[in-house]
Amino acid sequence: MRITEVEALYLRLPQIQARTDSSQDALLVRITTDAGIVGWGEVDSCPWAVKAAIEAPVSHTIAGGLRQLLIGENPLEIGRLWKKMYEATLYSGRDGLFVHAMAGIDLALWDIKGKALGRPVWDLAGGKFRDKIRVYASNMFRFTPEETADRVRWCKDQGFTAAKFGWEPFGRADLAFDLRMLEAMRKAAGPDFDLMLDVGLVWDATTTIQRARAFEPFGLYWIEEPLHPDDLEGYGRVAARIHQRLAAGEEECTLRGFKRLIDEGGIGLAQIDLTRCGMTQALAIAAYAAAKGIPVANHNFTTDINTAASLHFLAAVPNALVLEYCVEPSEISRALAKNPFKLEDGCFRIPEEPGLGVEPDPALIEKYLVRQL
């Protein structure tokens, strides 16, 4: 079996709001083989730049696009192809954008291998530690405490047992506003519903320590990414001084980056985005975290391709904590899959179908596909 085509498909809502909301568009990777097997992946990054990273022609041996490296290759040789892509993009890659693009390709290759062998991806990754996993509803903050509290109630009504809220306007104003927001959320949630807080990179270490102590009465399940991802010394200070679990990792895409966050930053939860790391890297990151006694969760604010990859990943590692599931109402995010996942007792079951076990709807791709800049 050989790869015959690698495509980057950019989907975008007609109107994009200027918010930190990656559910408004999607970059899908489709890999076709001469055996008629098609694999699907996804990249959560800067879509047009990722599309260029995949489709660019060769410049020289360590600077070029990824597509031309893969045509004619055996898609089952996933580890070798990861190494080939990494080495062939040393000038422009090694982290960030090109690794994001490699991640989408990597997911599509795992999907192909599972379909070719008739096995789910978790089986190829060594087996599963669980048949289902708890899911939390991931939301953007609404702009008032009342609107956010209504969203908490909506999450409970849908059957979730936990919810996360993130980014603006929380953390951008004074402490009093943040306290009003959390008071409204906890009142709506009740005592037995877990709340997570995604600050969105806006505080320094001192502010984070002060706010975390003020937030202790609300029983937060974790506090996520209060600091800039490069502030490893600050993360270390915070981790040593607060009682809530400190979560981070969505900006990282390599084992090297997560090692720094764990060893220098002292985080208590490694959040791994399969559409930025790929399955191959994610499994290595989870193994390192497990050796350090750190649980892992996925990061997912995009489509059910990401959800499917995350389910297989979290099934296949012993230190999985919970699954993030974006519930923002974008049709791209929530309606792409022909076979969406169903919440049962606050959990998703691990897919049993070959490959990733999810197929995108061609009609929705056609509806939102962007053909030129």
BAZASE-986671 format. One record per residue: residue number from 1; x, y, z of N, C-alpha, C in turn. Coordinates in steps of 0.1 Angstrom, whole numbers, plus 5000, padded with zeros to 4 digits. Example, Ala and Ser with C-alpha at 12.3 -4.5 7.8 and 13.67 -1.06 7.14 Angstrom:
2
   i  n.u  n.v  n.w ca.u ca.v ca.w  c.u  c.v  c.w
   1 5132 4943 5078 5123 4955 5078 5132 4967 5078
   2 5128 4978 5071 5137 4989 5071 5129 5000 5079
END
This chain:
373
   i  n.u  n.v  n.w ca.u ca.v ca.w  c.u  c.v  c.w
   1 5008 4988 5000 5000 5000 5000 5009 5013 5000
   2 5005 5022 4992 5013 5035 4991 5004 5047 4991
   3 5010 5058 4996 5003 5071 4997 5002 5077 4983
   4 4990 5081 4979 4989 5087 4966 4986 5102 4967
   5 4980 5107 4978 4977 5121 4979 4977 5125 4994
   6 4981 5137 4997 4980 5143 5010 4974 5157 5008
   7 4962 5159 5014 4955 5172 5012 4952 5179 5025
   8 4953 5192 5025 4950 5201 5036 4937 5208 5033
   9 4926 5206 5040 4913 5211 5037 4909 5221 5048
  10 4907 5234 5044 4904 5244 5054 4889 5247 5054
  11 4883 5245 5065 4869 5248 5067 4868 5261 5076
  12 4858 5269 5073 4857 5282 5080 4843 5287 5080
  13 4838 5291 5092 4825 5297 5093 4825 5310 5085
  14 4813 5315 5079 4813 5327 5071 4817 5339 5079
  15 4814 5340 5092 4818 5351 5101 4826 5346 5112
  16 4838 5351 5114 4847 5347 5125 4847 5359 5135
  17 4844 5355 5148 4845 5365 5158 4859 5366 5164
  18 4863 5378 5168 4876 5381 5173 4877 5376 5187
  19 4876 5363 5189 4877 5357 5203 4887 5346 5202
  20 4892 5341 5213 4901 5330 5214 4893 5317 5213
  21 4887 5315 5202 4877 5304 5200 4881 5296 5187
  22 4888 5285 5189 4892 5278 5177 4882 5268 5171
  23 4869 5269 5176 4859 5261 5171 4852 5267 5158
  24 4857 5279 5154 4851 5286 5143 4856 5282 5129
  25 4867 5274 5129 4872 5269 5117 4880 5256 5120
  26 4885 5250 5109 4892 5237 5111 4901 5234 5099
  27 4912 5228 5102 4921 5224 5091 4922 5208 5092
  28 4916 5202 5082 4916 5187 5081 4927 5182 5072
  29 4932 5171 5075 4942 5164 5066 4936 5151 5061
  30 4936 5150 5048 4931 5138 5042 4942 5131 5034
  31 4945 5118 5038 4955 5111 5031 4949 5099 5023
  32 4951 5098 5010 4946 5088 5002 4956 5078 4998
  33 4952 5065 4997 4962 5054 4994 4957 5047 4981
  34 4966 5040 4975 4963 5032 4963 4955 5020 4966
  35 4952 5017 4979 4944 5006 4983 4929 5011 4985
  36 4927 5023 4983 4914 5029 4985 4910 5033 4999
  37 4920 5031 5008 4918 5035 5022 4922 5050 5024
  38 4913 5057 5031 4915 5072 5033 4916 5074 5048
  39 4926 5081 5052 4928 5085 5066 4926 5099 5068
  40 4920 5103 5080 4917 5116 5084 4924 5121 5096
  41 4929 5133 5095 4936 5139 5107 4931 5154 5108
  42 4936 5161 5118 4931 5175 5120 4943 5182 5126
  43 4944 5195 5124 4954 5204 5130 4947 5216 5136
  44 4950 5219 5149 4945 5231 5155 4957 5240 5156
  45 4958 5250 5146 4969 5259 5145 4965 5270 5137
  46 4974 5277 5130 4971 5287 5120 4968 5281 5107
  47 4955 5279 5103 4951 5270 5092 4959 5273 5079
  48 4959 5285 5074 4965 5288 5061 4980 5285 5062
  49 4987 5288 5073 5001 5285 5074 5004 5270 5074
  50 4995 5262 5081 4996 5248 5081 4994 5242 5067
  51 4984 5247 5060 4982 5243 5046 4994 5245 5038
  52 5001 5257 5039 5013 5259 5032 5024 5250 5036
  53 5025 5247 5049 5036 5238 5054 5034 5224 5048
  54 5022 5220 5045 5019 5207 5039 5021 5207 5024
  55 5016 5217 5018 5016 5217 5003 5028 5224 4996
  56 5037 5230 5004 5048 5237 4997 5057 5228 4990
  57 5062 5232 4978 5072 5223 4971 5085 5223 4978
  58 5093 5214 4974 5107 5212 4980 5115 5225 4977
  59 5122 5229 4987 5132 5240 4985 5146 5234 4985
  60 5150 5227 4995 5161 5218 4995 5160 5207 5005
  61 5170 5200 5008 5168 5187 5016 5163 5189 5030
  62 5165 5200 5036 5159 5202 5050 5150 5214 5051
  63 5144 5218 5039 5134 5229 5039 5125 5227 5028
  64 5113 5222 5031 5102 5220 5021 5089 5216 5027
  65 5079 5214 5019 5066 5210 5024 5066 5195 5027
  66 5056 5191 5034 5055 5177 5039 5048 5168 5029
  67 5039 5173 5021 5032 5164 5011 5042 5157 5002
  68 5052 5164 4997 5061 5158 4987 5070 5147 4993
  69 5071 5147 5007 5079 5137 5014 5072 5124 5015
  70 5058 5124 5014 5050 5113 5017 5044 5105 5005
  71 5043 5112 4993 5038 5106 4982 5047 5094 4978
  72 5040 5082 4976 5047 5070 4973 5052 5062 4985
  73 5051 5067 4997 5055 5060 5009 5045 5050 5014
  74 5049 5041 5022 5041 5031 5029 5035 5038 5041
  75 5021 5040 5042 5015 5047 5053 5016 5040 5066
  76 5019 5027 5066 5019 5019 5078 5032 5021 5086
  77 5042 5027 5080 5055 5030 5086 5055 5043 5093
  78 5046 5044 5103 5043 5057 5109 5055 5063 5116
  79 5062 5055 5124 5074 5061 5131 5085 5066 5122
  80 5087 5058 5111 5098 5062 5102 5093 5075 5095
  81 5081 5076 5091 5076 5088 5084 5077 5100 5093
  82 5074 5099 5106 5075 5110 5115 5090 5115 5115
  83 5099 5106 5116 5113 5109 5116 5117 5116 5102
  84 5112 5111 5091 5115 5116 5078 5110 5131 5077
  85 5098 5133 5082 5093 5147 5081 5100 5156 5090
  86 5104 5151 5102 5111 5160 5112 5125 5164 5106
  87 5132 5154 5101 5145 5157 5096 5145 5166 5083
  88 5135 5164 5075 5134 5172 5063 5129 5186 5065
  89 5125 5190 5077 5121 5203 5080 5129 5210 5091
  90 5141 5206 5092 5150 5211 5103 5151 5226 5103
  91 5152 5233 5092 5153 5247 5092 5140 5254 5096
  92 5129 5249 5091 5116 5256 5094 5108 5250 5105
  93 5112 5238 5109 5104 5230 5119 5110 5229 5133
  94 5110 5216 5137 5115 5212 5151 5106 5216 5162
  95 5096 5224 5159 5086 5228 5170 5075 5237 5163
  96 5064 5239 5169 5054 5248 5164 5048 5244 5152
  97 5047 5253 5142 5038 5251 5130 5040 5238 5123
  98 5053 5235 5120 5055 5223 5112 5052 5210 5120
  99 5055 5210 5133 5051 5199 5141 5036 5198 5141
 100 5029 5209 5142 5014 5209 5141 5010 5202 5129
 101 5015 5206 5117 5012 5200 5104 5015 5185 5104
 102 5027 5181 5110 5030 5167 5111 5020 5159 5120
 103 5015 5166 5130 5005 5160 5139 4993 5155 5131
 104 4987 5164 5123 4976 5161 5115 4978 5149 5106
 105 4990 5149 5100 4994 5138 5091 4995 5125 5099
 106 5002 5126 5111 5003 5115 5119 4990 5108 5123
 107 4980 5116 5126 4967 5111 5130 4961 5104 5118
 108 4962 5110 5106 4957 5103 5094 4963 5090 5091
 109 4977 5089 5094 4984 5077 5092 4979 5066 5102
 110 4977 5070 5114 4972 5060 5124 4958 5055 5120
 111 4950 5065 5115 4937 5061 5110 4937 5051 5099
 112 4946 5053 5089 4948 5044 5078 4953 5030 5083
 113 4963 5030 5092 4968 5017 5097 4957 5009 5104
 114 4949 5016 5112 4938 5009 5119 4928 5003 5109
 115 4925 5011 5099 4915 5006 5089 4921 4995 5081
 116 4934 4996 5078 4940 4985 5070 4941 4972 5077
 117 4943 4973 5090 4944 4961 5099 4932 4957 5106
 118 4921 4965 5104 4908 4962 5110 4908 4963 5125
 119 4917 4972 5131 4918 4974 5145 4917 4989 5149
 120 4911 4991 5161 4911 5005 5166 4925 5010 5169
 121 4926 5023 5169 4940 5029 5171 4945 5025 5185
 122 4936 5025 5195 4940 5022 5209 4947 5008 5209
 123 4942 4999 5201 4947 4985 5201 4961 4986 5195
 124 4963 4994 5184 4976 4995 5178 4986 5002 5188
 125 4981 5010 5197 4990 5017 5207 4993 5009 5219
 126 4988 4996 5219 4992 4987 5230 4980 4982 5239
 127 4968 4986 5236 4956 4982 5243 4950 4993 5251
 128 4939 4990 5257 4931 5001 5264 4931 4998 5279
 129 4932 5008 5287 4931 5008 5302 4917 5010 5307
 130 4908 5014 5298 4894 5018 5302 4885 5016 5290
 131 4872 5014 5293 4862 5013 5282 4855 5026 5280
 132 4856 5035 5290 4849 5048 5289 4857 5058 5297
 133 4855 5071 5295 4862 5081 5302 4852 5093 5305
 134 4854 5099 5316 4846 5110 5320 4849 5122 5311
 135 4839 5130 5307 4840 5141 5298 4836 5154 5305
 136 4843 5164 5303 4839 5177 5308 4836 5186 5296
 137 4826 5195 5298 4821 5204 5288 4831 5217 5288
 138 4836 5220 5277 4846 5231 5276 4840 5243 5269
 139 4840 5254 5276 4832 5266 5272 4841 5278 5272
 140 4838 5288 5263 4843 5302 5265 4835 5308 5276
 141 4841 5317 5284 4834 5325 5293 4824 5334 5286
 142 4812 5335 5292 4802 5345 5287 4806 5358 5293
 143 4800 5369 5289 4806 5382 5293 4800 5388 5306
 144 4790 5381 5312 4785 5385 5325 4784 5372 5334
 145 4784 5374 5347 4782 5363 5356 4769 5356 5354
 146 4759 5363 5351 4746 5357 5349 4745 5348 5336
 147 4751 5353 5325 4752 5345 5313 4760 5332 5315
 148 4771 5334 5322 4780 5323 5325 4773 5312 5334
 149 4766 5317 5344 4758 5308 5352 4748 5300 5344
 150 4741 5307 5335 4732 5300 5326 4738 5289 5318
 151 4750 5292 5314 4758 5281 5306 4762 5269 5315
 152 4765 5272 5328 4768 5261 5337 4755 5252 5338
 153 4744 5259 5340 4731 5251 5341 4729 5243 5329
 154 4732 5249 5317 4730 5242 5304 4739 5229 5304
 155 4751 5230 5308 4760 5219 5308 4755 5208 5317
 156 4750 5211 5329 4744 5201 5338 4732 5195 5331
 157 4724 5202 5325 4712 5197 5318 4715 5187 5307
 158 4727 5189 5301 4731 5180 5290 4737 5167 5295
 159 4739 5166 5308 4744 5154 5314 4759 5154 5318
 160 4766 5165 5316 4779 5166 5320 4780 5167 5335
 161 4791 5162 5341 4794 5163 5355 4805 5173 5359
 162 4810 5179 5348 4821 5189 5350 4821 5199 5338
 163 4826 5211 5340 4827 5221 5330 4839 5230 5332
 164 4845 5234 5321 4855 5244 5322 4851 5256 5314
 165 4855 5268 5320 4853 5281 5313 4866 5288 5312
 166 4868 5295 5300 4881 5301 5298 4881 5314 5291
 167 4892 5321 5293 4896 5333 5285 4887 5345 5288
 168 4887 5354 5279 4881 5367 5282 4866 5365 5284
 169 4860 5374 5294 4866 5385 5301 4873 5382 5314
 170 4873 5369 5318 4878 5365 5331 4893 5368 5332
 171 4897 5373 5343 4911 5376 5346 4916 5389 5340
 172 4908 5395 5332 4913 5408 5325 4909 5420 5333
 173 4899 5418 5342 4895 5430 5350 4900 5428 5365
 174 4893 5433 5374 4898 5432 5388 4893 5419 5395
 175 4898 5417 5407 4895 5405 5415 4880 5404 5418
 176 4874 5416 5421 4860 5416 5424 4851 5410 5413
 177 4854 5413 5400 4847 5408 5389 4849 5393 5388
 178 4861 5388 5390 4864 5374 5389 4856 5366 5400
 179 4856 5372 5412 4849 5366 5423 4834 5365 5421
 180 4828 5376 5415 4814 5375 5411 4811 5364 5401
 181 4820 5363 5392 4819 5353 5381 4819 5339 5388
 182 4829 5336 5396 4830 5323 5402 4818 5320 5412
 183 4814 5330 5419 4802 5328 5428 4790 5324 5421
 184 4787 5331 5409 4776 5327 5401 4777 5313 5395
 185 4789 5310 5391 4791 5296 5386 4789 5285 5396
 186 4795 5287 5408 4794 5277 5418 4780 5276 5423
 187 4772 5287 5424 4758 5286 5428 4750 5278 5418
 188 4753 5280 5405 4746 5273 5394 4750 5259 5394
 189 4762 5256 5397 4767 5242 5396 4763 5233 5407
 190 4762 5239 5419 4760 5231 5431 4773 5225 5436
 191 4773 5218 5447 4785 5213 5453 4792 5201 5446
 192 4784 5193 5439 4789 5180 5433 4792 5181 5419
 193 4794 5193 5413 4797 5195 5399 4811 5201 5399
 194 4820 5195 5391 4834 5201 5391 4835 5213 5381
 195 4842 5223 5385 4845 5235 5377 4860 5236 5375
 196 4864 5238 5363 4878 5241 5359 4878 5255 5354
 197 4890 5261 5356 4892 5275 5352 4904 5276 5343
 198 4902 5281 5331 4913 5284 5321 4915 5299 5321
 199 4926 5304 5327 4928 5318 5328 4932 5324 5315
 200 4939 5317 5306 4943 5323 5293 4955 5332 5293
 201 4966 5328 5301 4979 5334 5300 4980 5348 5303
 202 4973 5353 5313 4973 5368 5315 4979 5373 5328
 203 4982 5364 5337 4987 5368 5350 5002 5365 5351
 204 5009 5372 5360 5022 5368 5364 5021 5358 5376
 205 5033 5354 5381 5032 5344 5392 5026 5349 5405
 206 5030 5361 5408 5024 5367 5421 5009 5368 5420
 207 5004 5374 5409 4990 5375 5408 4983 5362 5408
 208 4988 5352 5402 4982 5338 5402 4982 5333 5416
 209 4992 5334 5423 4992 5329 5437 4981 5336 5445
 210 4980 5350 5444 4970 5357 5451 4956 5353 5447
 211 4954 5352 5434 4940 5348 5429 4937 5334 5433
 212 4946 5325 5432 4943 5311 5436 4939 5310 5450
 213 4946 5317 5459 4942 5317 5473 4928 5322 5475
 214 4925 5333 5468 4911 5339 5469 4901 5330 5463
 215 4904 5321 5454 4895 5312 5447 4892 5299 5455
 216 4900 5297 5465 4899 5284 5472 4885 5280 5477
 217 4877 5289 5481 4863 5286 5486 4855 5279 5475
 218 4858 5281 5462 4850 5276 5451 4854 5262 5447
 219 4864 5256 5453 4867 5242 5451 4870 5239 5436
 220 4878 5247 5430 4881 5245 5416 4889 5231 5414
 221 4885 5224 5403 4892 5211 5400 4906 5214 5395
 222 4908 5224 5388 4922 5228 5384 4921 5243 5379
 223 4933 5249 5379 4935 5262 5373 4945 5260 5362
 224 4941 5265 5350 4948 5262 5338 4955 5274 5332
 225 4967 5273 5328 4975 5283 5320 4973 5297 5325
 226 4976 5300 5337 4975 5315 5341 4987 5323 5336
 227 4998 5316 5333 5010 5323 5330 5013 5321 5315
 228 5022 5329 5310 5028 5327 5296 5035 5314 5296
 229 5034 5306 5285 5040 5293 5285 5055 5293 5286
 230 5061 5304 5283 5076 5304 5285 5081 5307 5299
 231 5071 5311 5308 5075 5315 5321 5076 5302 5330
 232 5086 5294 5328 5087 5282 5335 5091 5284 5350
 233 5099 5294 5352 5102 5298 5366 5090 5302 5374
 234 5081 5310 5367 5069 5314 5373 5060 5302 5376
 235 5059 5293 5367 5051 5281 5369 5056 5274 5381
 236 5069 5272 5382 5074 5265 5394 5071 5272 5407
 237 5071 5286 5407 5068 5293 5419 5053 5291 5423
 238 5044 5291 5413 5030 5290 5415 5027 5275 5420
 239 5033 5265 5414 5030 5251 5417 5034 5249 5432
 240 5044 5255 5437 5049 5253 5450 5040 5260 5461
 241 5031 5269 5456 5024 5278 5466 5009 5277 5465
 242 5003 5270 5456 4989 5269 5456 4984 5255 5459
 243 4971 5254 5463 4966 5241 5466 4958 5234 5454
 244 4954 5242 5445 4947 5237 5433 4957 5230 5424
 245 4952 5221 5416 4960 5215 5406 4963 5225 5395
 246 4976 5226 5390 4980 5235 5380 4981 5227 5367
 247 4974 5232 5357 4973 5225 5344 4979 5234 5333
 248 4986 5227 5323 4992 5235 5312 4996 5225 5301
 249 4999 5230 5289 5005 5222 5279 5000 5224 5265
 250 4989 5231 5263 4983 5231 5250 4991 5238 5240
 251 5000 5247 5244 5009 5254 5235 5021 5245 5231
 252 5023 5234 5238 5035 5226 5235 5031 5215 5225
 253 5041 5211 5217 5038 5200 5207 5048 5189 5206
 254 5058 5190 5215 5069 5180 5215 5071 5175 5229
 255 5077 5163 5230 5082 5157 5243 5091 5167 5250
 256 5100 5173 5242 5109 5183 5248 5102 5194 5255
 257 5092 5200 5249 5085 5210 5256 5077 5206 5268
 258 5071 5194 5268 5064 5189 5280 5074 5186 5291
 259 5086 5181 5288 5096 5178 5298 5099 5191 5306
 260 5100 5202 5299 5103 5215 5306 5092 5219 5315
 261 5079 5218 5310 5068 5221 5318 5067 5213 5331
 262 5070 5200 5329 5069 5191 5341 5080 5193 5350
 263 5092 5193 5345 5104 5193 5354 5107 5207 5359
 264 5106 5217 5351 5109 5231 5356 5097 5238 5361
 265 5085 5236 5354 5073 5243 5357 5065 5236 5368
 266 5067 5224 5371 5061 5217 5382 5046 5215 5380
 267 5041 5215 5368 5026 5214 5366 5021 5200 5371
 268 5008 5200 5375 5002 5188 5380 4993 5181 5371
 269 4991 5187 5358 4983 5180 5348 4989 5184 5334
 270 4993 5175 5326 4998 5177 5313 4986 5176 5303
 271 4984 5187 5296 4973 5188 5286 4978 5187 5272
 272 4975 5176 5266 4981 5172 5253 4971 5173 5242
 273 4973 5182 5232 4964 5183 5221 4969 5174 5210
 274 4961 5164 5206 4965 5154 5196 4966 5161 5182
 275 4959 5172 5180 4960 5179 5167 4972 5189 5167
 276 4980 5189 5177 4993 5197 5177 5005 5188 5179
 277 5003 5176 5186 5013 5167 5189 5013 5155 5180
 278 5001 5150 5176 5000 5138 5169 5000 5126 5179
 279 4995 5114 5175 4994 5103 5184 5008 5098 5188
 280 5018 5098 5178 5031 5093 5181 5038 5100 5192
 281 5038 5114 5191 5044 5122 5202 5036 5121 5215
 282 5022 5121 5214 5014 5121 5226 5017 5109 5234
 283 5018 5098 5228 5021 5086 5236 5034 5087 5244
 284 5044 5093 5237 5057 5095 5244 5056 5105 5255
 285 5048 5115 5253 5047 5125 5264 5039 5119 5276
 286 5029 5111 5273 5021 5105 5284 5030 5096 5292
 287 5039 5088 5285 5048 5079 5292 5057 5087 5301
 288 5062 5098 5296 5071 5106 5305 5064 5112 5317
 289 5052 5117 5314 5044 5122 5325 5041 5111 5336
 290 5037 5099 5331 5034 5088 5340 5046 5085 5349
 291 5058 5085 5343 5070 5082 5351 5073 5093 5361
 292 5068 5105 5359 5069 5116 5369 5057 5117 5378
 293 5047 5108 5377 5036 5108 5386 5026 5118 5382
 294 5025 5123 5369 5016 5133 5365 5005 5128 5356
 295 4993 5131 5359 4982 5126 5350 4982 5135 5337
 296 4975 5130 5327 4973 5137 5314 4958 5138 5311
 297 4955 5149 5304 4942 5150 5297 4945 5155 5283
 298 4935 5155 5275 4936 5161 5262 4933 5176 5262
 299 4937 5183 5252 4932 5196 5249 4924 5195 5236
 300 4912 5200 5236 4903 5198 5224 4893 5209 5223
 301 4895 5219 5214 4885 5229 5212 4881 5230 5197
 302 4881 5218 5190 4879 5218 5176 4868 5207 5173
 303 4871 5198 5164 4861 5189 5159 4862 5175 5165
 304 4852 5166 5161 4852 5152 5166 4863 5143 5160
 305 4871 5148 5151 4883 5141 5147 4893 5142 5159
 306 4894 5154 5164 4902 5156 5176 4897 5148 5188
 307 4884 5148 5190 4877 5140 5200 4881 5125 5199
 308 4879 5120 5187 4882 5106 5184 4896 5102 5187
 309 4906 5110 5182 4920 5108 5185 4923 5108 5200
 310 4916 5118 5207 4918 5119 5221 4913 5107 5229
 311 4902 5102 5225 4896 5090 5231 4905 5078 5230
 312 4911 5076 5218 4920 5065 5216 4932 5067 5225
 313 4938 5079 5225 4950 5082 5232 4947 5080 5247
 314 4936 5086 5253 4934 5084 5267 4930 5070 5271
 315 4925 5062 5262 4922 5048 5265 4936 5041 5266
 316 4946 5045 5259 4958 5037 5257 4969 5040 5267
 317 4966 5050 5276 4976 5054 5286 4971 5052 5300
 318 4979 5048 5310 4974 5045 5323 4970 5057 5331
 319 4976 5069 5328 4975 5081 5336 4965 5091 5331
 320 4955 5087 5323 4945 5096 5318 4936 5100 5329
 321 4932 5113 5329 4923 5118 5340 4909 5121 5335
 322 4908 5128 5324 4894 5132 5319 4896 5137 5305
 323 4885 5138 5298 4885 5142 5284 4878 5156 5282
 324 4885 5165 5275 4879 5178 5272 4871 5177 5259
 325 4859 5183 5260 4850 5183 5248 4844 5197 5246
 326 4847 5203 5235 4842 5216 5232 4827 5216 5230
 327 4820 5225 5236 4806 5225 5234 4801 5238 5228
 328 4810 5246 5223 4806 5258 5216 4798 5255 5204
 329 4788 5263 5200 4778 5258 5190 4782 5259 5176
 330 4795 5260 5172 4799 5260 5158 4795 5247 5151
 331 4789 5249 5139 4785 5237 5132 4797 5229 5127
 332 4808 5236 5124 4820 5229 5120 4825 5220 5132
 333 4825 5226 5144 4830 5219 5155 4821 5207 5159
 334 4808 5209 5159 4799 5200 5165 4791 5191 5155
 335 4792 5194 5142 4784 5186 5133 4793 5180 5122
 336 4806 5181 5123 4814 5175 5112 4813 5160 5111
 337 4813 5153 5122 4813 5139 5122 4799 5133 5118
 338 4799 5123 5109 4787 5116 5106 4782 5108 5117
 339 4791 5103 5126 4788 5095 5137 4793 5101 5150
 340 4787 5112 5155 4791 5119 5167 4791 5110 5179
 341 4799 5115 5189 4799 5107 5202 4787 5111 5211
 342 4783 5102 5219 4771 5104 5227 4775 5103 5242
 343 4770 5112 5249 4773 5113 5264 4764 5103 5271
 344 4770 5094 5279 4763 5084 5287 4768 5085 5301
 345 4760 5089 5310 4764 5091 5325 4776 5099 5326
 346 4777 5110 5318 4788 5119 5319 4801 5114 5313
 347 4800 5103 5305 4812 5097 5299 4810 5095 5284
 348 4821 5093 5277 4821 5088 5263 4827 5074 5264
 349 4821 5065 5256 4827 5052 5254 4839 5052 5244
 350 4848 5044 5246 4860 5043 5237 4856 5037 5224
 351 4859 5042 5213 4855 5037 5200 4861 5023 5198
 352 4853 5014 5191 4857 5001 5188 4859 4998 5173
 353 4856 5008 5165 4857 5007 5151 4872 5008 5146
 354 4875 5002 5135 4889 5003 5130 4893 5018 5128
 355 4906 5020 5130 4911 5034 5128 4907 5043 5140
 356 4904 5055 5137 4900 5065 5147 4885 5063 5150
 357 4877 5057 5141 4863 5054 5143 4854 5066 5141
 358 4858 5076 5134 4850 5087 5131 4852 5091 5116
 359 4841 5095 5110 4842 5099 5095 4835 5112 5094
 360 4842 5122 5087 4836 5135 5085 4825 5134 5074
 361 4815 5143 5075 4804 5144 5066 4809 5152 5054
 362 4809 5146 5042 4813 5153 5030 4805 5165 5027
 363 4792 5165 5030 4784 5177 5027 4788 5189 5036
 364 4792 5186 5048 4796 5197 5057 4809 5203 5052
 365 4818 5194 5048 4831 5198 5042 4829 5207 5030
 366 4820 5203 5021 4817 5211 5009 4811 5224 5013
 367 4803 5225 5023 4796 5237 5027 4805 5247 5032
 368 4816 5243 5040 4825 5253 5046 4839 5254 5040
 369 4842 5246 5030 4855 5245 5024 4859 5258 5018
 370 4871 5263 5022 4876 5276 5016 4886 5272 5006
 371 4884 5276 4993 4892 5272 4982 4903 5282 4979
 372 4903 5294 4983 4914 5303 4981 4913 5314 4992
 373 4925 5320 4994 4926 5330 5005 4919 5342 5001
END
